[in-house]
Structure formats: C-alpha cells, structure tokens
Amino acid sequence: MEKTIIPRAEYPRPDFQREIWLNLNGTWNFTFDDKNCGEKERWYMHGTFEREILVPFCYQSQLSGINEQELHEVVWYCRKFQIPRQMEGKRIILHFGAVDYICRVWLNGSFLGEHQGGHTPFSFEITNFLTDEKNVLTVMAQDDCSLDKPRGKQYWGKEPERCWYTPTTGIWQTVWLEAVGKNYIHHMRITPDIDRRIAILEVFLDQEPNEKLELTALVSYHEKTCRVINTKVYEKYIRLILDIREEDPVDEVHYWSPEEPNLYDLCLMLSIDGAEVDKVSSYFGMRKIEAKNGMILLNNKPYIQKMVLDQGYWPESLITPPSDEAILLDLEMTKKFGFNGARKHQKIEDPRYYYWADRLGVLVWGEMPSGYQFNTNEIVRLTTEWMEFLERDYNHPCIVCWVPFNESWGIRNVFQDEQQQALARSLYELAKAYDPIRLVSTQDGWEQICPSDICGIHDYTANVEEILNKYKSQETIMKSHAQGRILYSENNQYGKQPVLITEYGGIAFSGTSDKEWGYFGTVEDEEEFFKRYEEETLAFWKNDYVWGYAYTQLTDVEQEVNGLMTADRQCKVDSDRIKWINDLCNR
C-alpha cells in the first residue's frame, strides 16, 4: 500500500475538543487471525504483520486497501508512534472512536484493556506504558455473525440482501491521542433550560482533586462574552448554573432551531494558582423539545418534523464516512430537499455528523442499532451500548428524539411477550432518567410499547386510496394496523402522543438487476416518481393529527435502490420539486 496523507485528519469529537492531540489514522500493519491463535501466541509482542490497512476503514471496504468481504472473525492491527514534544510531561490518553465488536489493546506488549460494543467510544490512559522511543500499539478486534448483539444494518449472511448490508469488522472510527494535566475533565453535560434562560453545566473530573483546583467556564456568542464563572473545585463533580442573558431586554435568548441554528461557545479551563492544567472547548444550543397535546413543540412553538431516513453508508467506505466533506454533503442535501431533519436509521453515527447537524440546523433522531435474537446477552449488550450512546451524544442540540427499538427487531415477540415489553420500557425509562429533555420513541413502527413520547408509524402502502381510507379516522387507526402489523402491543394503547409517519415511501426506479430492492414496485421515470411521492406524502398529511414524517430514504445503499440520490450521491430527482412538495406540508 502506498503511503498517503492521514485520512479523516480532522478532530474527531468537536463538541469536546482539546488543543494538544495526535491523530493515529493512516497506514497500520494488519492481518487476519482465522485460527484465533494470535493472543495465545502473543502476537502483541511481535510488532509487525504481513499486510497493511488504512485506518479508520474496515477491511471490507474499498478505502481500507483490502476490500475483501469474506468473514474473518478475528483481525489484528499494529502501528508505531512517537509522542510529540508538546505532549511530553503530560498524561496521555488513547482514544478509539469505535471498534466493532470486541476490542483488546496492548501498548509495548502490556495489556491496556478491553471494550465490548461496536458503535461507542472508549479510552485508556497510557502514560505509564510509554517509552522515549517508538511505541508499538497493537489491537485485536473480534466480530462474528451473532444476532444477540447490536448489529444495525450489518447483515449476518453470506451476501447482503433485502435492506441489510455489508458488515463492518474492527476499527471504523478515528484513533487518537490527547495530552492532559494531572487533573483533567473526563466529560461534561450541558442542559439548556430556555424557560429559565439558564444552562446547567455538569463537569466530571477524572479523579478527586488533590490540589487547589479552580474551574473557569466562559460562555460566548459570536465571540462576545456572555458569562464567566470561576469556582474552586473540591470534588470530582461540579455543577454550575449558567445565566444566559439577552443582549437586549426586548430580544429573546438566541434559540437553536433548523431555521436559526444559534450556538453558544463554551470554554472550560482547570487551573492551579493560575497555571492551566486542562482546557476543553465545546458549545451548546438553547433548545427545548417536547410533546404536548398531540403536537411537537420546539422552543414552545408547534413544529412539524419533515425528516428523511438516512442510513449513513458509502460505497467506498461502508459505515465510515469517507471524509468530513461527505458528511457535510449529506446534511446539505437533506436541507436542499426541503427536510428539516433526519431519522438516522440503525446507526450510531460518527460524532462529526452530529456536529455538522448542530452547525447547519438539522433535527436528528438517534436510533439504537438492533440486535436480532432476544436473550439475556442481547439485554446486557443493548443496555450497555444504549447508555454509552446517550452519554457520548447528550450535548448535541440537533438530537431531539431517541429510538431504542425499531419494528420489533430483536424483540420479535413483543406483541405478547411481557419480558420483551419490559426491556423496551426499561430502555425508555433509562433514557428519561439520563436525559429528561428529549423525546423517546420506544418501539418505532408498530407493536408500540408504552410509555413512549411518540406514536411513530411505518407504512409503505403505495395505494393512495388505501392510505386515505385507513387514516381518515385517528381513533380507528390507533386500534388497527399499519401494513399488516398491529400498532400497539397487548396491554398498551395510544395515549394522545404526537403521531408521525416515521417511515413511508421507499420509491425505487426500475433497474436491470433482480437483486435491486425497493418497496411496493418501482417507477419508470421521474414524472412517475413525483406523482407517487406527492400523492403519498399529501395523503398522509391530509390528516390533521399527523405532525411529521420521515421519507425513505436519502440515498441508495447497495442493493436497496430507493434513495433520492444514488449511493455515490448523484441526485436521481429534482431537489427543488421535492422541496416544493415538502413545503406544502404545514399546519
């Protein structure tokens, strides 16, 4: 493999950014371990493997340089690095954005630890394992076709089929180092409260302070300072109230919305006797989302969510965005098509997607990737990764709704099974305990479970008369079915939540391969597409109890060819006409 510039070179977690860091993406040594003998034979002591791979792309992808789709359950990575001079004398943290599925890590032959879960980040402090010369970092990743773990759209068979795609094994997000002081900010939460014009700041240190620490929190808007708080730190948990004042008593606080994605910058600094120990840059949005009287309210005003379903796959890199520009393009096209939001489907996305959604003003539904086999393994794995998802992305104002379950995937008998219903309810309650300021759609699609803040219905019916007849009575549809599946599970019933059609459409153009897949037939040309798109959308929208929708989908993905764009992001239809139809859907 030819040496190349560092892929995905931008800072990987811009809502929690430090100045001194080192990107470890690029060319790593790599090998398959089909006999699973590497750990027994202590490959972590060798330091070299016979192949090369371009991190952060998985071996199944083109951009990795390997591009093999055969199943290899165990893979190994290795690379050397040297600590930059500006990091010397500091504590060093090694970060992994995501590794699918089980990951074990060694540095210079010493075991650092293990992480399980394919979509969420993890870190190790490596200060005491470093040498002055070249350091050898070794990673083993283990992934298989088990169905009792969060997989999302990664297919478990030999070849992708229907709406499931090529799987991902190993490192698929950025790997990086950060330099911190002897005390540092482990993570922070910021909770906006627009009604009281405050933001609640919670700061979590890595350990109890053993010296006289001081924390400075500086809030600014467009480089103009709004609030500065200095406080002595006596414990590892600090809670502060930030008063967010208007510049003019006549004006409101700068709210965040898709129309005006206003963001406040936040700088946190730890110091000892005035000397900086740690510094983190972040931001937040003054945004409120709630369900009330059958409506969605954004910043206390009724708001229609016009979303597109977005799978987040690319032909050359699978679930890893090939570049920051690729993320930005998808979000820009989402808005160009006239949508104000995205239902990010079956994927915990790269953090920079949420960052750009914050900046551009795109509402996002954060959905947990599904498992497909209910047992106690699935319960533990789903719950653990669910909580890690909530923690990682809590501070993004773009995220307005969490979705723990989709269409009974992984809880296939939820209609009657009390244990599966209990799991769905428990993830709802955990989300509400950890994050009380967002909505939760507990079991989106059908066979819904209460409590839930949303009634999310999936219906790909293409017959307009059928849609009109089925949905003309809200009372009737809530006791009935959508596309053959009962809307509410046994002992659960509609409770006046806002109703959204969270999957519909899926209109595919006719193709040349019988493997190409869409919903309820195909269309021959653009005119036939727009006739169906407009009629279906307005047929649902004709019902005044419907407060939003999510059209399937933004792009084609592998054999699923029902996107508004091709897999390589070429528009298949006129974006202005899509926007014109979306603009008709107002209350």
C-alpha positions in Angstrom: 0.0 0.0 0.0 1.3 3.4 -0.9 1.9 5.9 1.9 -0.8 8.6 1.9 -2.0 11.6 3.8 -3.8 10.9 7.1 -7.5 10.0 6.3 -10.1 11.7 8.4 -7.5 14.1 9.7 -10.0 16.5 11.4 -10.5 16.5 15.1 -12.9 13.6 15.7 -15.0 14.9 18.6 -15.5 18.6 18.1 -18.1 19.0 20.9 -15.3 18.2 23.4 -12.0 19.4 21.9 -8.5 19.8 23.2 -5.7 21.6 21.5 -2.9 19.1 22.0 -3.7 15.8 20.2 -2.2 13.4 17.7 -4.2 11.6 15.0 -3.2 7.9 14.7 -5.2 7.2 11.5 -3.3 6.1 8.4 -1.4 3.0 7.4 -1.3 0.2 10.0 0.1 -3.3 9.8 -2.8 -5.8 9.6 -3.6 -9.5 9.5 -6.4 -12.0 9.7 -6.4 -14.5 12.5 -8.8 -17.2 11.3 -7.4 -19.8 13.7 -7.8 -17.3 16.6 -4.3 -18.1 17.8 -2.8 -14.6 18.0 -3.4 -14.0 21.6 -2.1 -17.4 22.7 1.0 -16.9 20.5 1.4 -13.4 21.9 1.3 -11.6 18.6 1.1 -8.3 20.6 4.8 -8.8 21.2 5.8 -9.1 17.5 5.0 -5.6 16.3 4.6 -6.4 12.6 2.0 -8.2 10.4 2.3 -9.1 6.8 -0.5 -6.9 5.4 -1.4 -3.2 5.6 -4.7 -1.4 6.1 -5.8 2.2 6.0 -7.4 3.1 9.4 -10.2 4.0 10.1 -11.7 2.0 7.2 -12.7 -1.6 7.8 -11.2 -4.4 5.8 -14.5 -5.0 3.9 -14.3 -1.5 2.4 -12.5 -0.2 -0.7 -10.8 2.6 1.1 -9.1 0.2 3.5 -6.9 -1.0 0.7 -8.0 -4.6 1.3 -11.6 -4.7 0.1 -12.4 -8.4 1.0 -16.0 -9.3 2.0 -15.3 -12.8 3.3 -15.9 -13.3 7.0 -12.8 -13.1 9.2 -13.9 -13.1 12.8 -10.6 -12.0 14.3 -8.3 -9.3 13.0 -5.1 -7.7 14.3 -3.7 -4.2 13.8 -0.3 -2.7 14.7 1.4 0.6 14.3 4.3 2.5 15.8 4.2 6.1 17.0 6.3 8.6 18.9 5.0 11.1 21.4 5.3 14.7 20.1 7.4 17.1 22.0 4.4 19.2 23.1 2.9 16.2 24.8 6.0 15.4 26.9 5.5 15.7 30.7 1.7 15.3 30.4 -0.7 12.5 30.9 -1.5 10.8 27.6 -5.0 9.3 26.8 -5.5 6.9 23.9 -9.0 7.2 22.3 -10.9 4.9 20.0 -14.0 6.3 18.3 -15.5 2.9 17.6 -14.3 -0.7 17.0 -16.7 -3.4 16.0 -17.2 -5.5 18.1 -14.8 -6.8 20.9 -11.5 -5.0 21.1 -8.4 -5.7 23.1 -5.5 -3.3 23.2 -1.8 -3.6 24.0 1.0 -1.0 24.2 4.6 -2.1 24.0 3.4 -5.6 25.0 1.5 -4.5 28.0 -2.3 -5.1 28.1 -4.3 -1.9 28.4 -7.8 -3.3 28.5 -10.8 -4.5 26.6 -14.0 -2.9 25.3 -17.2 -4.6 24.0 -19.7 -2.7 21.8 -19.3 -1.9 18.1 -20.5 1.7 18.0 -19.3 3.6 21.0 -16.0 5.2 22.1 -13.5 4.0 24.8 -10.2 5.3 26.1 -7.1 4.2 28.1 -4.5 6.2 29.9 -1.2 5.1 28.5 1.2 7.4 30.3 3.0 4.7 32.3 3.3 2.4 29.3 5.1 4.8 27.0 8.8 4.7 26.1 11.0 7.6 24.9 11.5 5.9 21.5 9.0 4.4 19.1 5.9 2.9 20.9 4.1 -0.2 19.5 0.3 -0.1 19.6 -1.4 -3.5 18.9 -5.2 -4.0 18.6 -7.2 -7.2 18.3 -10.8 -7.0 17.1 -13.2 -9.8 17.3 -16.5 -9.8 15.4 -18.9 -12.6 14.3 -22.4 -13.2 13.0 -24.1 -13.4 16.4 -27.5 -12.0 16.4 -27.8 -11.3 20.1 -25.8 -8.0 19.9 -26.4 -4.6 18.3 -25.8 -5.0 14.6 -28.0 -2.5 13.0 -27.9 -2.9 9.2 -24.9 -5.2 9.1 -26.0 -8.5 7.6 -25.2 -11.8 9.1 -25.4 -14.0 6.0 -23.0 -14.7 3.2 -24.3 -11.8 0.9 -26.3 -8.7 1.7 -30.0 -9.0 0.9 -33.2 -7.0 1.3 -32.4 -3.9 3.4 -29.3 -5.3 5.2 -25.8 -4.5 4.0 -22.1 -5.5 4.1 -20.9 -5.8 7.7 -18.1 -4.0 9.4 -15.3 -5.6 11.4 -12.7 -3.8 13.5 -11.7 -0.2 13.7 -14.1 2.1 11.8 -13.7 5.5 13.5 -10.7 7.7 14.3 -7.9 6.6 16.8 -6.1 9.5 18.5 -4.0 10.6 21.5 -4.7 13.6 23.8 -2.4 15.3 26.3 -4.0 16.3 29.6 -2.8 17.5 33.0 -2.6 15.7 36.3 -6.2 16.5 36.8 -8.4 16.7 33.7 -12.1 17.0 32.6 -13.3 13.5 31.9 -16.6 14.6 30.4 -19.3 17.2 30.8 -23.0 17.7 30.3 -24.8 20.9 29.5 -28.6 21.1 29.8 -30.4 24.1 28.4 -33.5 25.5 30.1 -35.0 28.2 27.9 -37.9 28.9 30.2 -35.5 30.0 33.0 -32.9 31.3 30.5 -30.2 29.2 32.0 -28.0 26.3 31.1 -27.0 23.7 33.8 -23.3 22.7 33.4 -22.1 19.5 35.0 -18.3 18.8 34.9 -16.9 15.4 35.8 -13.2 15.2 36.6 -11.1 12.0 36.2 -10.4 11.9 39.9 -10.8 13.7 43.2 -8.6 16.8 43.2 -5.6 16.6 45.4 -4.5 20.3 45.0 -6.3 23.6 44.9 -8.0 23.4 41.6 -10.1 26.2 40.0 -12.6 25.8 37.2 -13.3 28.6 34.8 -16.3 28.4 32.5 -16.6 31.0 29.8 -19.7 31.3 27.6 -19.6 33.4 24.4 -21.9 34.1 21.4 -20.3 35.2 18.2 -17.0 35.9 20.1 -18.8 38.2 22.5 -18.5 37.1 26.2 -21.9 36.3 27.8 -20.9 34.7 31.1 -17.8 33.9 33.1 -17.8 31.8 36.2 -14.7 31.0 38.3 -15.2 28.4 41.1 -12.9 26.5 43.5 -13.0 22.7 42.9 -13.2 20.4 45.9 -14.8 17.3 44.4 -14.6 15.5 41.1 -18.2 16.5 40.2 -19.1 20.2 39.7 -22.5 21.6 39.0 -22.9 25.2 37.8 -25.8 27.4 36.7 -25.0 29.5 33.6 -27.3 32.5 33.3 -27.8 33.1 29.6 -28.8 36.7 29.2 -30.1 38.6 26.2 -28.1 41.4 24.7 -31.2 43.5 24.7 -34.2 43.1 27.1 -36.6 43.2 24.1 -35.0 40.2 22.4 -35.2 36.5 23.3 -32.3 34.3 24.0 -30.6 33.0 20.8 -32.6 29.8 20.4 -31.4 26.9 18.4 -33.6 25.7 15.6 -33.2 24.4 12.0 -34.1 27.8 10.7 -31.6 29.6 13.1 -29.1 27.1 14.4 -27.6 29.5 17.0 -24.8 28.1 19.1 -23.1 29.4 22.2 -19.4 28.6 22.6 -18.2 27.2 25.9 -14.6 27.1 27.1 -13.7 25.1 30.3 -10.3 25.5 32.0 -8.9 23.8 35.0 -6.0 25.7 36.7 -3.8 25.6 39.8 -2.6 29.0 41.0 -3.4 30.5 37.6 -1.5 27.9 35.6 -3.6 25.9 33.1 -4.0 22.2 33.9 -6.6 21.2 31.3 -8.7 23.1 28.7 -11.7 21.9 26.7 -13.6 23.7 24.0 -17.3 23.0 23.4 -20.6 24.6 22.5 -24.3 24.2 23.2 -27.7 25.3 21.9 -30.6 26.8 23.8 -33.2 24.4 22.6 -36.3 22.8 24.0 -38.3 19.9 22.5 -41.4 18.4 24.0 -44.6 16.5 23.2 -47.8 18.3 24.3 -51.5 17.9 23.4 -50.7 15.7 20.4 -48.2 18.1 19.0 -44.4 18.5 18.9 -43.2 21.8 20.3 -39.8 23.2 19.5 -38.9 26.1 21.8 -42.5 26.3 23.0 -43.9 26.6 19.5 -45.7 23.9 17.4 -43.2 22.4 14.9 -43.5 20.0 12.1 -40.7 17.5 11.7 -40.1 16.8 8.0 -37.4 14.1 8.0 -35.6 11.8 5.7 -34.4 8.4 6.7 -30.6 8.3 6.4 -28.6 5.0 6.7 -25.2 6.5 6.6 -23.5 4.1 4.2 -21.0 4.9 1.4 -20.0 2.5 -1.4 -16.2 3.1 -0.9 -16.2 3.1 2.9 -19.4 1.4 4.2 -20.4 2.9 7.6 -17.3 5.1 8.0 -17.8 8.4 6.3 -15.0 8.7 3.7 -14.4 12.4 4.6 -15.7 15.3 6.6 -16.9 16.8 3.3 -19.0 13.6 2.7 -20.8 14.1 6.0 -21.4 17.8 5.2 -22.7 17.0 1.7 -25.4 14.6 3.1 -26.6 17.2 5.6 -26.6 20.0 3.0 -28.6 17.8 0.6 -31.1 16.9 3.4 -31.9 20.6 3.7 -31.8 21.2 -0.1 -34.5 18.6 -0.5 -36.6 20.6 1.9 -36.3 18.4 5.0 -35.5 19.8 8.4 -34.4 16.6 10.0 -33.0 13.1 9.6 -34.0 9.8 11.1 -30.5 8.3 11.4 -31.5 4.7 10.9 -30.0 1.8 12.8 -26.7 3.5 13.3 -24.8 5.5 16.0 -23.2 7.9 13.6 -19.7 9.4 13.5 -19.7 12.3 16.0 -18.9 14.8 13.3 -22.2 14.1 11.7 -24.0 15.4 14.8 -21.5 18.3 15.0 -22.4 19.4 11.4 -26.1 18.9 12.1 -25.7 21.2 15.1 -24.0 23.8 12.9 -26.3 23.6 9.9 -29.6 23.1 11.8 -30.8 19.6 11.2 -33.1 17.8 13.7 -31.8 14.2 14.3 -33.4 11.1 15.7 -30.7 9.0 17.4 -31.6 5.3 16.9 -30.0 2.3 18.6 -28.7 -0.4 16.2 -30.8 -3.5 16.6 -29.9 -7.0 17.7 -32.0 -9.8 16.2 -32.1 -12.5 18.8 -33.7 -12.0 22.2 -31.9 -13.5 25.1 -30.0 -12.2 28.2 -26.9 -11.5 26.1 -28.9 -9.1 24.0 -30.4 -7.4 27.0 -27.0 -6.7 28.6 -25.3 -5.6 25.3 -28.2 -3.4 24.2 -28.5 -1.7 27.6 -24.7 -1.1 27.9 -24.3 0.4 24.4 -27.6 2.4 24.8 -26.2 4.2 27.8 -22.9 4.8 26.1 -24.7 6.3 23.2 -26.7 8.6 25.4 -23.6 9.7 27.2 -21.5 10.4 24.1 -24.1 12.5 22.3 -26.1 14.1 25.1 -24.7 17.6 24.4 -25.8 17.8 20.7 -28.8 20.2 20.3 -29.6 18.6 17.0 -30.7 15.3 18.6 -34.3 15.7 19.7 -35.5 12.1 19.9 -34.0 8.7 21.0 -35.2 5.4 19.5 -34.3 2.3 21.4 -36.2 -0.2 19.2 -37.3 -0.3 15.6 -40.1 -2.5 14.2 -39.8 -5.2 16.9 -36.3 -6.1 15.7 -34.6 -8.0 18.5 -37.8 -8.2 20.4 -39.8 -10.1 17.8 -42.5 -11.4 20.2 -43.0 -8.0 21.9 -46.7 -8.0 20.9 -47.5 -10.5 23.7 -44.2 -11.3 25.5 -44.1 -9.4 28.8 -40.3 -9.9 29.2 -39.7 -8.2 25.9 -42.1 -5.4 26.7 -40.3 -4.9 30.0 -37.0 -4.5 28.1 -38.5 -1.8 25.8 -39.9 0.0 28.8 -36.7 -0.2 30.7 -34.7 1.5 27.9 -37.3 4.2 27.7 -37.0 4.8 31.5 -33.2 4.7 31.4 -33.2 7.4 28.7 -35.6 9.5 30.7 -33.5 9.1 33.8 -30.3 10.1 32.0 -31.8 12.6 29.5 -35.1 14.1 30.6 -35.0 16.9 28.0 -35.5 14.8 24.9 -38.3 12.7 23.4 -38.2 8.9 23.2 -40.0 6.8 20.6 -39.8 3.5 22.5 -40.7 1.0 19.8 -41.0 2.8 16.5 -43.1 1.5 13.7 -45.7 -0.9 15.1 -46.5 -3.1 18.1 -45.6 0.0 20.1 -44.9 0.0 23.8 -45.9 2.5 26.5 -44.6 4.7 27.8 -43.5 6.5 24.7 -43.5 10.2 23.8 -44.2 9.5 20.1 -46.6 7.4 18.1 -44.3 6.5 15.2 -46.0 4.6 12.3 -44.2 2.8 9.5 -46.4 2.3 6.4 -45.1 1.8 2.9 -48.5 1.4 1.3 -48.4 2.8 -2.2 -52.1 2.8 -2.9 -53.3 6.3 -2.2 -57.0 5.4 -1.7 -55.9 2.8 0.9 -53.9 5.4 2.8 -56.8 7.9 2.7 -59.3 5.3 3.9 -57.1 3.8 6.6 -56.0 7.1 8.2 -59.2 9.2 7.9 -60.2 8.2 11.5 -57.5 8.6 14.1 -59.5 6.6 16.7 -59.8 3.7 14.2 -56.2 3.5 13.1 -54.9 3.6 16.6 -56.8 0.3 17.3 -55.9 -1.1 13.9 -52.8 -1.9 11.9 -50.2 -0.3 9.6 -49.1 -2.5 6.7 -50.4 -5.6 8.4 -48.8 -5.0 11.9 -50.9 -4.0 14.9 -50.0 -0.5 16.0 -49.9 -1.3 19.8 -48.8 -4.4 21.6 -51.2 -6.1 24.0 -51.9 -4.2 27.2 -50.6 -1.0 25.6 -52.7 1.7 23.9 -52.4 5.1 22.3 -52.2 7.9 24.8 -52.6 11.1 22.7 -48.9 11.3 21.8 -47.9 13.2 18.6 -48.4 11.0 15.5 -45.6 10.9 12.9 -45.3 8.6 9.9 -41.7 7.8 10.6 -41.2 5.5 7.5 -43.0 5.7 4.2 -42.3 5.9 0.5 -39.2 3.9 -0.4 -39.9 4.6 -4.1 -37.4 2.8 -6.3 -36.7 3.3 -10.0 -36.9 0.2 -12.2 -33.4 -1.3 -12.7 -31.7 -4.1 -14.6 -31.0 -6.5 -11.7 -33.5 -8.7 -9.8 -31.4 -8.1 -6.7 -32.3 -4.4 -6.6 -34.8 -3.9 -3.9 -37.4 -1.3 -3.0 -41.0 -1.1 -1.6 -44.2 -2.0 -3.5 -43.0 -1.9 -7.1 -40.9 0.6 -9.0 -41.4 3.7 -11.1 -40.2 4.1 -14.7 -39.2 7.8 -14.8 -39.0 11.0 -12.8 -42.6 12.1 -13.6 -44.0 8.8 -12.3 -41.8 9.2 -9.2 -43.1 12.7 -8.4 -46.7 11.7 -8.9 -46.3 8.9 -6.4 -44.2 11.0 -4.0 -46.6 13.9 -3.9 -49.8 11.7 -3.7 -48.4 9.5 -0.9 -47.0 12.4 1.1 -50.1 14.5 0.9 -52.4 11.5 1.6 -50.7 11.1 5.0 -50.5 14.8 5.6 -54.2 15.3 4.9 -54.9 14.1 8.4 -54.5 16.9 10.8 -53.4 14.7 13.7 -50.2 13.8 11.8 -47.3 16.1 13.0 -44.4 14.9 11.0 -42.9 12.2 8.7 -39.7 10.6 7.6 -39.4 9.6 3.9 -37.3 6.6 3.0 -34.6 7.4 2.0 -31.8 9.8 1.3 -29.5 7.6 -0.7 -29.4 4.2 -2.3 -27.5 1.6 -0.2 -26.0 -1.4 -2.0 -29.0 -3.4 -3.3 -31.6 -1.1 -1.7 -32.2 1.4 -4.5 -35.0 3.7 -3.2 -32.9 6.7 -2.4 -33.4 10.3 -3.6 -29.7 10.1 -4.5 -27.6 7.2 -5.8 -25.1 5.6 -3.5 -22.4 7.8 -4.8 -24.6 10.9 -4.1 -25.8 11.8 -7.5 -29.4 13.2 -7.5 -31.9 10.9 -9.1 -34.7 13.5 -8.9 -35.1 17.3 -8.9 -34.3 18.5 -5.4 -36.4 21.7 -5.9 -39.5 19.7 -6.7 -39.0 17.6 -3.6 -38.7 20.7 -1.5 -41.8 22.2 -3.1 -43.9 19.2 -2.1 -42.4 19.2 1.4 -43.2 22.9 1.7 -46.9 22.1 1.2 -46.9 20.2 4.5 -47.6 22.9 7.0 -50.2 23.3 9.8 
